[in-house]
Amino acid sequence: MAFILDLVLMIAATKAAGHLSVKLGQPAVLGKLIVGIMLGPALLGWIQPNDFITHFAEIGVLLLMFIAGLETDLDQLRQNWKSAVAVALGGIILPFIGGYAASSALGLSDTESLFLALLLCATSVSISVQALKEMNQLNSREGSTILGAAVVDDVVVVILLAVMLSLLGTTESVSIPALLGKKVLFFVVVIAASIWVVPHFMKLVARFRVTEALMSGALIACFAYAYFAEKMGVAGIIGAFAAGIAISQTTFKHEVERKVEPIAYTLFVPIFFVSIGLNITFEGVGRQLLFIVVLSVVAILTKLAGGGLGARLTGFHNRSSLAIGAGMVSRGEVALIIAASGLQSGMLPQLYFTSIVMVIMITTLATPPMLKLIFPQKKQSYSE
């Protein structure tokens, strides 16, 4: 029954830490991330990473992105697609150049430097989504651009990763045309399903005379989209986000949104935030402190500048451009997955793995306060 105690600690600690963070003028998500570090192996060691936490965390991040999809203004997303593409490309090109230059200067080989450069191109907006939601900015023009850019970034980085692993890694080669075909197929199927399948499916389950049939149908759509995304080589969070958008176009949007938030924020999302902190360990960090500091600074500044430049070139003013760049800084779970792939393929030495995890965590922790500082203030919504 040890996992029950873990649940008690994680839920209680995230709520208390989130409340304290808000009292100190920061987004609640920052406190939740920090408490994960405190409870985990890095400090107190009260909670250890395990499969139970990993699975609950995966559900948590999928629900978080599903809610983001439900709350997304599709017209706003369509209107800002050019900005989203520009932000994504700027947020890939500058981190790649900066990451390669910094890694080479720190003495890594060309292959290792190329891989770390690509890793710094990744973006995970799950943390940004929560911070934006708390600030009532998720549906703003800036928020829509960040979400759109994250989708483009994910697709481009996954393709580049497959190309790099095929050319430089120790794993078997990958057919690039087949890889591109799977990405195209994903979007074609998702768009078609969202238009012709999901509305009818939701109407059908709404007529079932069982408890919470509508919510069950919504979760089926969320997890089915996420599973299909993973099978097609796209991050599951993109699939969950797409499912949220699909349901947001039906008459069931408000009921699903009202009922899914208690499910997500009472249990699964808090565990997701804690799980991020559990990845941190300070073992051996002292020997690579320069590496961590340099890569962290490069990771934050290049993403901030690259995403911000893309926004500025497509019509956003300076402050909004910086806000968009800040929203793209977090590498989160997407970069952790890429790091694990690099370790398995031999492109990321075991020696640097812990330090890279630290860099990823630093970018993730830096994102909420940056967003809070840059975005204009609105009445906040304390979703926890």
N, C-alpha and C positions, 0 to 999 in steps of 0.2 A: 504493500500500500504506500510505498515511498512516493510514488508519483502524485498521490493526493496531497501530500505535504508540499511537493513542488508546485502544484496548482495554487494552493493557498498562498504560498510565498510570492509567486509571480503575479497573481491578480492583485493581492494587497499592496505589494511593493510598487507596481506600475501605477496604480491609482494614487497612492500617496506621493510618489515622485512626480507624477504629472501635475498634481495639484500644487506641489511646492514650486515646480518649474513655472507655472502660470503666475503664482504669487511673486516670483522674482522677475516677471516680465518677459519670460521666454515661452515658446510653444510647448505644450504639454509633452509632445513627442520627444523633446530633448531629454527631459527627466526620465522618461521610460527607457530610452536607449542607455543612459548612464547607469540606471539601476541594474540593467542586465549585466553590465561590466562588474558592478559591485557584488552581485549575487554569484557570479560565475567563477571559473578557475583563476581569473586574473587577480581577484582580491579575496573575498570571503570564502569562496569555494563551497557554498551551501548547495548550489545546483550545478550538476555536470551535464554537458550536452549528451543527449541520447536520442534514440529513434522516435520515442514518444513525443518529445519536444519538437523534433524536426518535422514530423508529420502534422502536428497541430500548427506549427509555424507556417508550413506550406499552405494549409487551409486559411490561416489568418491573412496572409499576403494576397491570396486569391480573392478573398472576400473584400479586402480593402480596395483592390483595383476594380472589383465588380461594383462596389458602391460608387467609386469614382466614375465609372461608365454610366451608371444610373443618373448621376448628377451632372453629366456633361451635356452642354448645349451643342447638339450636332451641327446646327447652322453656324455657330461660332467656330466650330472645328473646321468646317468646310471653308469658311471665309479666310481662315488663317493657315491654309495648307502650304502656301508658298513660304511663309515665315517659318513654319514648322520644319520644312525641308532645309531651309537656309540655316536655322539654328542647329539642326542635327548635323549637317555637314561641317559647319564651323566648329561644333563640339566634338568632331572626330579628327579633323585635319590638325588643329592646333595641339590637342593632347598627344596625337601621334608624333608630331615633330618634336614637341617638348619632351615627351617620354623617351623617345629614342636618343635624343641629345643628352639628357640627364643620365640615362642608364649607361650609355657609352662613356661618359665622363667619369662615372663611378666604377668603371673597369669591367663591366659585363661584356660578354661576347656579342657579336652582331646578331646572332639568332636570339639570344636572351633579351637583348635590347629591343629587337623588333617585337617580341612577344609582350614585353612589359609596356611598350608603346601602344600596342593594340588593347591591352587590358585597361589602360587609362582612357581609352575611347568609350568604354562602356558607360551606360547611364541606367540607374534604377530609380524611378520616380516614386516608388512606394512611400518613402519617407517624405518626399516633397508633397505628395498627395495629402498626407495627413496634416502636414504643416499648413498647406494652402487651405485645407478644409477648416482648420481651426481659425484661420484668419478670414474666412468667407471669401477667398480669392480663387477657389477651384474653378468657378464658372466665369471668371474674368477673361478678358482677351489674352492676358499674359498666361493665365492658368491653362487655357485651351491650347495655346501654342506650345507650352511645356509638354503637355500630354501628347500632342501630335508629334512633336520632335522626338519624344521617347520611343514611339512606335517605329519611326524611321531609323533612329539610332540603333535600336535592337536588331532590326532586319539587316542593316548594313554591316554591323559589327559581327553578327553571327556568320554572315557570308565571308567576310574577311578572315575570321578565325578559321573557318573550314579550309579556305585557300591556303592560309599559312601552315596549318597542320598538315595539309597534303604535300606542300612543297618542302617544308623544313622539319616537320615533326617525325617521330619514329612510328606513328600509327599508319595504317594502310591509307592509300590515297582515296580521295573523295571525288566523285564526278561533279564538277562545278555546274554543268547544265542541269543535272538532276537536282542539285541543291537549289538552284534558282527556280526550277520548275515547282518544287515543293512549296517555296515561299509564295509564288504566284497562285498556286492551287489553294493554299491556305486562305488568302484574301478573297479569292473568287468564291470558295465554298462558304466562308463566313458571311460575306455580303449577301449571297443568295439565300442562305439559311435565315439571316436576320430579316430579310424582306418577306420570304414566302413560307418559312417553317415556324419560326419562333412565335409570331402572333397567333397562328392557328393552334400551336401546341399549348400556349398559355390559356387560350380560350377553352381548350379541351380539358386541361387539368383543373381549371377553375370550376368546372361543372361536377367534379368528383365529390361524392358525399362522404368525404373523410376529413380528418382534422388537418388543417393547414396544407391543403392540397396545392394551393397557388404558390406558397413559399417553397414547397418541395419541387414544384416544376421550375421555379426560378433557380434554385440551387442545382438542379439537374442541368439546366442550360449553362450555368456558370462553369461547373466542373467539366462538362462535356466539351465546351469551347476550349478550356484550359488544356485538357488532355489532347485534343486535336492539335492545338498549337504546339505542344511539346513533340508530338509525333511528326509534325512538319518542320521541326527545327526552329520554331519561334518560341520565345519565352512564354510560359504558361500565364504570366500576369497580363500579357497582351491579349491572350484568348479570353481571360476573365473580364478584362476591360471591354472587349468587343461584345461580350455577352450582356454586360450592363447597358451598353449603348443600344443593343437590339431590344432589350426589354423596356428601355426608356422611351421607345417609340410606340409602345402599346398603351392601352388604357389602364394597365395594371401598374404603371410606373410608381405612383405614390404609395400604393399599398405595399408593394415589394420593398421599396426603400424604407418605409416606416418599420417594417417587420424584420428586415435583414440586419439593420444596425444593432439592435439589442443582441442578436446572435453573435455578430462579429466583435463588438466592442466589450462585451462582458467576459469573453473567454479567449477566442482565437487570436484576435489582433494583439492583446497584451502579451501573449506567448510569443508571437512573431517578434515584437520589439525586444523582449528579453533574449530571444534566441540569437539576435545579432550580437549583443554584448557577450554572450557565452563563447563566441568564436575568438575572443581576445585572450591571449596569454602573454605575459611579459617575459617569459623565459628566453634568454639570449638576446633580448632587445638591445641591451646596453652596448653590445659589440657592433650593432648595426644602426646606431642612433643617427649618424649622418645620412645613411641611406634612407631611413624612414623620413627624416625631416625634409631632405631634398625632394624625394618623390612626392611627399604630401603637398609641399608648396607648389610644385610643378602641376600636380593633379588638380589642385583647386584653382590656381590662376589660369591655366590653359583652358579649362572647361568654362570658367567664368568669362574669359575673354572671347573664346571661340563662339560659345552660344550667344553671348551678348552682341558680338559683331554681326552674327547672322541676323539677329533681331533688329539691330540698328540699320542694317542695309535694306531691310524690308519694311521700314516705316515706323518702328517704335522709337520713342524718345529715349534719352539716356538712362533715366531711372528705370523705366520698364525693361529696357534691354539688359541692364544689370540684374534685375529681378529674374528675368528669364534665364540668364546665364547661371545665376545662383541655384535656380530650380533644377538645373542639369548636373550639378556638381556631385551629388551622391552617387557612388558606384554600387553600394548595397549588395544584395544577393546575386545580381547579375554578374558583377565582377568576381565574386567568390566562386561562382560556377566556372567562369573562364579560368581563374587561377587553378582550380582543381583539374581542369582539362590540360593546362600547361604542365602541371606536376606529373600527370599521368603520361603525357607524351614526351616528357624529357626536356621541354623547352623552358620550364621554370625550375631551377635547381631547388632541392629540398632546403638548402641553406637559407634561401631567401623567402621561403613560403610564409613563415610567421610574420616577417617584416612586411610582406605585401598585404597580408590580412590586416595588419595594423594600419597601413596606408589607406586601405579600403574603409576601415572603420573611422579613421580620422575624417575622410571626405564625407562620410555619412553623418557623423556628429556635427560637422561644421555647417551642414546645409540648413537645418531649422533656424539657428540664430541669424544666419545670413539673410534668409528670407524674411524673418521678422524685422531685421534692420532696414532692408531695402524697400519692401512693399509699403505703400501708403496704408495708414492705419484705418481699419474698419471695425465695426462691432464684431467681437469674436464669438465663435461657437465652440464650446468645449466638449467636443466629441471624444470620448475616451473608451 
